[in-house]
Amino acid sequence: MITTLLQRYPVLNVCADDIERTYNTIKHCFESDCRLYIIGNGGSAADALHIVGELAKPFVLERQLDKSFAERVSPVLAANLFGALPAFALVENAAFVTAFINDCNPDYIYAQQVYAYAREGDCVLGISTSGNSANIVFAIEAAKGRGANTLGLTGAQGGKLKELCDVCICVPETETYKIQELHLPVYHALCLALEEHFWGIN
């Protein structure tokens, strides 16, 4: 899937190694029964939700339900559920978000959630077109403190995330909307590759 991505978007060849490393890091996370947490602001928050939608339900392949789970539930339930990967977007808890903004420092809104949820072996993916969004940077720092794998998806400059993350995909654009236009095919390729690994025909 990543090879196809690079064929369709040759401009992304400059970050091919980091795309591959990101895929391998997330794959190992899921193979280890760990979780992926995703954070972003504005359009990047929408991207975080989009990624979860592709990982937690079928994307392009039929996903067989875990057999041991299927045996413990009714046939009707088992027939209507599908294999899923444990990905969570920390952008959608309105009650927590508004409470934290009202009571605390908004710059730490994601760091607080990462501290609460992330554990060693998990992955935290921060999406920021500049790579400098304070709430994303603080969350990645918190993830490192928790022993989680830290991943970034940014623009050409990379910003602070490039230096802080274990792996950072810096797509080669500098304008926000152009960066976002390249983020989508990158994370679609990652989701497709993960689905193929876990549910493809081997």
Legacy VTK file of the C-alpha trace (Angstrom):
# vtk DataFile Version 3.0
C-alpha trace
ASCII
DATASET POLYDATA
POINTS 202 float
0.000 0.000 0.000
2.856 2.356 0.761
4.464 1.572 -2.596
1.178 2.457 -4.290
1.011 5.680 -2.280
4.450 6.725 -3.504
3.570 5.863 -7.079
0.442 8.011 -6.919
2.099 10.824 -4.945
5.801 10.815 -5.926
6.293 14.070 -3.999
6.053 11.935 -0.846
9.194 9.960 -1.677
11.156 12.381 0.506
9.376 11.010 3.586
9.048 7.376 2.441
11.319 6.031 5.194
9.351 7.799 7.923
6.051 6.548 6.502
7.412 2.994 6.588
8.760 3.449 10.122
5.425 4.843 11.281
3.602 1.864 9.798
5.951 -0.605 11.491
5.663 1.178 14.839
1.848 1.151 14.786
1.767 -2.447 13.521
3.991 -3.577 16.398
1.798 -1.619 18.818
-1.330 -3.454 17.705
0.464 -6.811 17.576
1.430 -6.221 21.216
-2.205 -5.626 22.206
-1.523 -1.935 22.781
-3.481 1.126 21.659
-3.148 4.087 19.333
-4.184 7.561 20.514
-4.484 10.395 17.995
-4.631 14.149 18.612
-4.972 17.264 16.479
-6.648 20.670 16.233
-9.227 21.891 13.728
-8.811 20.038 10.446
-6.238 17.808 12.103
-8.811 16.875 14.754
-11.116 15.846 11.909
-8.245 13.788 10.485
-7.810 12.083 13.866
-11.465 11.058 13.813
-11.140 9.940 10.193
-8.227 7.654 11.024
-10.156 6.049 13.875
-13.054 5.443 11.513
-10.801 3.517 9.137
-9.153 1.431 11.871
-12.068 0.544 14.146
-14.301 -0.847 11.386
-13.785 -2.387 7.922
-12.046 -0.070 5.450
-11.753 -2.001 2.179
-11.456 -5.611 3.397
-13.925 -7.885 5.125
-12.620 -8.243 8.677
-13.207 -11.520 10.429
-14.287 -11.193 14.044
-12.015 -12.690 16.673
-13.152 -16.311 17.036
-12.829 -16.452 20.816
-15.022 -13.350 21.126
-17.567 -14.701 18.647
-17.917 -17.870 20.689
-18.791 -15.896 23.840
-21.614 -13.803 22.350
-24.863 -14.489 20.540
-24.725 -15.488 16.863
-26.702 -12.359 15.966
-24.152 -10.076 17.630
-21.214 -11.966 16.165
-22.721 -11.726 12.686
-22.934 -7.944 12.880
-19.528 -7.053 14.286
-16.148 -6.971 12.560
-12.476 -7.099 13.389
-11.182 -3.792 14.727
-7.967 -2.088 15.781
-7.958 -0.151 19.091
-7.539 3.464 17.958
-8.901 6.467 19.848
-9.127 10.148 18.933
-8.719 12.292 22.056
-10.578 15.182 20.421
-14.222 14.344 21.017
-15.005 14.282 24.758
-16.916 17.561 24.914
-17.589 17.353 28.642
-13.922 16.828 29.508
-12.698 19.353 26.949
-14.980 22.161 28.093
-14.346 21.410 31.765
-10.584 21.447 31.282
-10.705 24.674 29.255
-12.833 26.278 31.955
-10.913 25.001 34.984
-7.326 24.560 33.792
-4.779 25.619 31.174
-6.064 24.678 27.668
-2.521 24.104 26.407
-2.444 20.888 28.423
-5.791 19.482 27.311
-4.257 16.585 25.390
-1.342 16.054 27.760
-3.820 15.414 30.588
-5.653 12.783 28.541
-2.423 11.159 27.384
-1.261 10.975 30.984
-4.591 9.375 31.945
-4.753 6.783 29.170
-1.411 6.069 27.504
0.814 3.291 28.753
4.158 1.819 27.772
3.962 0.273 24.319
1.022 2.400 23.179
1.381 4.882 20.318
0.461 8.564 20.407
0.154 10.267 17.016
0.168 14.069 17.002
-1.098 15.782 13.856
-0.060 19.416 13.412
0.550 21.190 10.112
3.137 23.456 11.755
4.526 20.888 14.170
4.446 23.600 16.836
0.932 23.453 18.281
1.528 23.793 22.020
-1.160 21.351 23.122
0.173 18.699 20.721
3.792 19.239 21.763
2.951 18.959 25.467
0.944 15.792 24.799
3.857 14.176 22.989
6.089 15.059 25.929
3.563 13.405 28.251
3.488 10.343 25.992
7.262 10.024 26.231
6.939 10.257 29.991
4.481 7.365 29.888
6.843 5.262 27.772
4.595 5.386 24.709
5.837 5.505 21.130
5.562 9.055 19.797
4.615 9.776 16.189
4.107 13.020 14.304
2.393 14.056 11.071
3.378 17.580 10.036
4.423 19.853 7.179
7.821 20.300 5.580
9.454 22.171 8.467
8.409 19.643 11.075
8.526 22.166 13.892
9.053 20.972 17.448
7.402 17.631 16.732
10.189 16.682 14.340
12.718 16.876 17.167
10.478 15.425 19.866
8.809 12.443 18.185
10.354 9.021 17.712
9.187 9.201 14.090
7.774 12.247 12.304
6.330 12.291 8.779
6.966 15.776 7.370
5.062 16.083 4.105
6.766 18.469 1.633
4.378 21.421 1.747
4.326 24.627 3.801
0.788 25.992 3.343
-1.781 24.551 5.740
-4.328 23.340 3.211
-1.636 21.812 0.999
-0.152 20.000 3.985
-3.587 18.635 4.862
-4.109 17.527 1.260
-1.044 15.283 1.615
-1.845 14.090 5.120
-4.985 12.319 3.899
-3.339 9.949 1.383
-0.569 9.246 3.898
-2.904 8.111 6.651
-5.158 6.287 4.194
-2.119 4.297 3.044
-1.172 3.531 6.649
-4.710 2.350 7.422
-4.837 0.218 4.273
-1.463 -1.352 5.054
-2.514 -2.141 8.623
-5.784 -3.666 7.468
-3.951 -5.772 4.890
-1.486 -6.979 7.533
-4.132 -8.038 10.033
-6.901 -9.250 7.713
-5.337 -9.783 4.287
-4.864 -13.204 2.755
-1.429 -14.493 3.730
LINES 1 203
202 0 1 2 3 4 5 6 7 8 9 10 11 12 13 14 15 16 17 18 19 20 21 22 23 24 25 26 27 28 29 30 31 32 33 34 35 36 37 38 39 40 41 42 43 44 45 46 47 48 49 50 51 52 53 54 55 56 57 58 59 60 61 62 63 64 65 66 67 68 69 70 71 72 73 74 75 76 77 78 79 80 81 82 83 84 85 86 87 88 89 90 91 92 93 94 95 96 97 98 99 100 101 102 103 104 105 106 107 108 109 110 111 112 113 114 115 116 117 118 119 120 121 122 123 124 125 126 127 128 129 130 131 132 133 134 135 136 137 138 139 140 141 142 143 144 145 146 147 148 149 150 151 152 153 154 155 156 157 158 159 160 161 162 163 164 165 166 167 168 169 170 171 172 173 174 175 176 177 178 179 180 181 182 183 184 185 186 187 188 189 190 191 192 193 194 195 196 197 198 199 200 201
